[in-house]
Amino acid sequence: MAETNEMKWYVLRAISGKENKVKEYIELDVKNNRLERFVSQVLIPTEKVFQIRGGKKITKERNCMPGYVLVEANLNNEIQHRLRWTPNVLGFLSESNGVPSPIRPSEVNRILGQVDQMQENGEEMLVPYHVGETVKVIFGPFSGFTGTIEEVNNEKKKLKVMVMIFGRKNPIELGFTQVEKE
């Protein structure tokens, strides 16, 4: 493989759930062996999600491309070998005759743009709500009441819930964080 000074993006296939370990191992290997001129970035596309547990909002990051790690590298035989034989790596996504194929810059921009857009949009609800489900109000003046979801507005993260108050059904608008599934 001819050595050039051009950095290109490659996709490594990793064991699902081990993407962070792969990233840590590659970054440690690059740092310890002073290979920064050959590997500049290792990325795992993630998005922020939240869910309600016990009435508390829990935020965490979720991998939006499970099983894949993006690497910006100037690939030579040694670097290719190091990346390919990193623990928990299954191989490169696109190989022809044993030579990894880089992904197009437009694909990288699309993936990175998608991740940036997810970050800008804020957090996504991990447990989606659906019309007809029964929920319990856990916060606000109607705390303790149960009701049925009549309408879901994902953009505003609001629900219209029909709650029985004084023997009559009344619609109330609640945020996703004010209710939990029964």
For each residue, the residues with C-beta under 8 A, 3 or more apart:
1: 75 76 77 80 99
2:
3: 74 76
4: 74
5: 74
6: 74
7: 40 72 73 74
8: 72 73 74 75 102
9: 70 71 72 102 103 105 107 108
10: 70 71 72 73 75 83 92 93 100 101 102 103
11: 68 69 70 71 92 93 94 103
12: 22 68 69 70 71 83 86 89 90 91 92 93
13: 67 68 89 90 91 92 93
14: 18 19 22 67 68 69 88 89 90
15: 18 67 88 90
16: 19 66 67
17: 66
18: 14 15 21 22 88
19: 14 16 22 23 44 63 66 67 68 69
20: 23 24 44
21: 18 24 25 87 88
22: 12 14 18 19 25 26 69 86 87 88 89
23: 19 20 26 27 42 43 44 69
24: 20 21 27 28
25: 21 22 28 29 86 87 88
26: 22 23 29 30 39 42 69 71 83 86
27: 23 24 30 31 42
28: 24 25 31 32
29: 25 26 32 33 35 82 86
30: 26 27 33 35 36 38 39 42
31: 27 28 34 36
32: 28 29
33: 29 30
34: 31
35: 29 30 38 39 79 82
36: 30 31 39 40
37: 74
38: 30 35 73 74 75 76 79
39: 26 30 35 36 42 71 72 73 74 79 83
40: 7 36 72 73
41: 70 71 72
42: 23 26 27 30 39 69 70 71 72
43: 23 69 70 71 72 112
44: 19 20 23 63 65 68 69 70
45: 63 64 65 68 70 111 112 114 115
46: 61 62 63 64 115
47: 61 62 64 115 118 119 124
48: 59 60 61 62 118 119 122 123 124
49: 59 60 61 62 123 124 125 126
50: 57 58 59 60 123 124 125 126 177
51: 57 58 125 126 127
52: 55 56 57 58 127 138 176 177 179 180
53: 56 58
54:
55: 52 138 139 180
56: 52 53
57: 50 51 52 177
58: 50 51 52 53
59: 48 49 50 123
60: 48 49 50
61: 46 47 48 49
62: 46 47 48 49 126
63: 19 44 45 46 66
64: 45 46 47 114 115 118
65: 44 45 68 111
66: 16 17 19 63
67: 13 14 15 16 19
68: 11 12 13 14 19 44 45 65 93
69: 11 12 14 19 22 23 26 42 43 44 89
70: 9 10 11 12 41 42 43 44 45 108 111
71: 9 10 11 12 26 39 41 42 43 83
72: 7 8 9 10 39 40 41 42 43
73: 7 8 10 38 39 40 79 83
74: 3 4 5 6 7 8 37 38 39 79
75: 1 8 10 38 79 80 83 100 102
76: 1 3 38 79 80
77: 1 80 81
78: 81 82
79: 35 38 39 73 74 75 76 82 83
80: 1 75 76 77 83 84 100
81: 77 78 84 85
82: 29 35 78 79 85 86
83: 10 12 26 39 71 73 75 79 80 86 89 92
84: 80 81 89 91 92
85: 81 82 89
86: 12 22 25 26 29 82 83 89
87: 21 22 25
88: 14 15 18 21 22 25
89: 12 13 14 22 69 83 84 85 86
90: 12 13 14 15
91: 12 13 84 95
92: 10 11 12 13 83 84 95 100 101
93: 10 11 12 13 68 100 103
94: 11 100 101 103
95: 91 92 98 99 100 101
96: 99 101
97:
98: 95
99: 1 95 96
100: 10 75 80 92 93 94 95
101: 10 92 94 95 96
102: 8 9 10 75
103: 9 10 11 93 94 107 108
104: 107 108
105: 9 108 109
106: 109 110
107: 9 103 104 110 111
108: 9 70 103 104 105 111 112
109: 105 106 112 113
110: 106 107 113 114
111: 45 65 70 107 108 114 115
112: 43 45 108 109 115 116
113: 109 110 116 117
114: 45 64 110 111 117 118
115: 45 46 47 64 111 112 118 119
116: 112 113 119 120
117: 113 114 120 121
118: 47 48 64 114 115 121 124
119: 47 48 115 116
120: 116 117
121: 117 118 124
122: 48
123: 48 49 50 59
124: 47 48 49 50 118 121
125: 49 50 51 128 129 154 157 176
126: 49 50 51 62
127: 51 52 181
128: 125 154
129: 125 133 135 149 152 159 176 179 181
130: 133 149 152
131: 149 150 151 152
132: 148 149
133: 129 130 148 149 181
134: 146 147 148 149 181 182
135: 129 146 147 148 149 159 161 179 180 181 182
136: 144 145 146 179 180 181 182
137: 140 142 143 144 145 146 147 161 163 174 178 179
138: 52 55 143 178 179 180
139: 55 143 177 178
140: 137 143 174 178
141:
142: 137 145 163 165 172 174
143: 137 138 139 140
144: 136 137
145: 136 137 142 163 164 165
146: 134 135 136 137 163 182
147: 134 135 137 161 162 163 164 172
148: 132 133 134 135 161 162
149: 129 130 131 132 133 134 135 152 159 160 161
150: 131 160 161 162 171
151: 131 159 160
152: 129 130 131 149 159 160
153: 156 157 158 159 160
154: 125 128 157
155:
156: 153
157: 125 153 154 175 176 177
158: 153 173 174 175 176
159: 129 135 149 151 152 153 173 174 175 176 179
160: 149 150 151 152 153 171 172 173
161: 135 137 147 148 149 150 171 172 173 174 179
162: 147 148 150 169 170 171
163: 137 142 145 146 147 169 170 171 172
164: 145 147 167 168 169 170
165: 142 145 168 170
166:
167: 164
168: 164 165
169: 162 163 164
170: 162 163 164 165
171: 150 160 161 162 163
172: 142 147 160 161 163
173: 158 159 160 161
174: 137 140 142 158 159 161 178 179
175: 157 158 159 178 179
176: 52 125 129 157 158 159 179
177: 50 52 57 139 157
178: 137 138 139 140 174 175
179: 52 129 135 136 137 138 159 161 174 175 176
180: 52 55 135 136 138
181: 127 129 133 134 135 136
182: 134 135 136 146
